[in-house]
Amino acid sequence: MKITHTESTFTMSGTHWAGTYPIEELTVQLAFYRRMRTDFPKSGTAYNASIEGLEALALKLGVQIPMEVNP
């Protein structure tokens, strides 16, 4: 997973897809990937790179992110 950003957007690039989102949506995307990992445990570690990348970007940009709650 590659994540790049500008002042107003971030882009997530995987092997077969890419998506660009407003910086304001960073926490929404992080929550989505965390939820997918929880809801689909058979996916194993498939969402880990996305989650780790988004968490690193949030830290770099100083964006407050909610802690992950384990069910």
N, C-alpha and C positions, 0 to 999 in steps of 0.2 A: 504494500500500500504506500503510495506516494501522496503526500499532502503538501500543497503549496498555498501561498496566500498573497493577496494584495491588501491595500488599506481597507477595502470594503467587502472582499469575497475570499472564500477558500475553495480549493479544488481538490477533490479526492480522485485519484487515478488508480484503478485496479488493473488486472491483466486484460480484462475484456470490457471494461466500462470506465467512464469518468463522469463526475458530476460537479457542478459549481454552485455554490450556495452563498448567501449573504453571511457575513461574520455573525450577525445577530442570530443566525440559525445554528450556530455551532453547538450550543447545549441541546438543541432539539435533535440534531443528528447523533450526538453522543448518547442521548437517552434512547433513541431508536436502536442503535447497535447494541447497547447494553440489554435492552428488552429482547432483541432477537436472540442474543446469546442465552438468555434465561428461558425464553419460550421454546427454543429449539436446541435442546442439549445434545441431540445427535449430531449437530453441526460441529461439535468438538471445539477446535480453536479457530474456526473459520472467521469469526468476528474480532478476534483479539488484536490483529494488526490495525484494524480500523479504530477500535477503541483506544488503543495505545497512542496512535497517531493523533487522534482528536484530543486526547488528554494532554499530550505534549504541546499541541498548538494552543490549547487553552492556557496552559501554564506560561508559554512564551508570550502570549498576548495579554496576560493578566486577567483573563475571563474567569469569573467565579463559576465553578461547576459543582453541582450537588454530588455528595458522596454516593457511591453505589450502595444500594440496599439489597442485601441477599435475602431471597424469599425463605 
